[in-house]
Amino acid sequence: MTPPTSPWLRRLPGSRKAPAGLEWKIFKRLPRWFAGGLLACALPPLIARWWYADLGSAAEKYLNTVDILSLAALALHVTITFTVGFGCLVVIIMKGHGYVADGVEVPSSREDDLADLRAREALKRDAHKR
C-alpha cells in the first residue's frame, strides 16, 4: 500500500531512508529507563521515612531535605528522559525519506537584477555629467 500523496509535500526523487541505528535502540529502552528512574527517585524518601519513623518530629528537617532533593532529581530525570526521546525522534525523522514542499516562484530573476543595476549606474553617470 502506497502512502497518500499530498499536493504540498512530495517525496524527493531518489531519496532513500538511512538504516536504523542507535536512535531506535535508545528510543525503545526509554520507557524502562523512565520507570527505573521514577523508582530510583521514589526510594530515598520512602527509605528515610522507614528508617527515621521512630524519631518523630526530630527528623522532620532531614526528611524535608530528602524530599526536596528527591523532587529535584525527579525533575532532572524527567527532563533528561524527554530530551533524549525528542532527540531520538528528530534523528528518526531526519533519517527518513526526503520531502519537497510546494515550489514558490521567485519574483526576481538575474536578468531583472542586472537591469536594475544598469539603471542605477546610468542614473549615477547622468548625475555626474550635470
Buried (B, 14 or more C-beta within 10 A) or exposed (E): EEEEEEEEEBBEEEEEEEEEEEBBEBBEEBEEBBEEBBEEBEEBBEEBEEEBEEEEEEBEEEBEEBBEEBEEBBEEBBEEBEEBBEEBEEBBEEBEEEEEEEEEEEEEEEEEEEEEEEEEEEEEEEEEEE
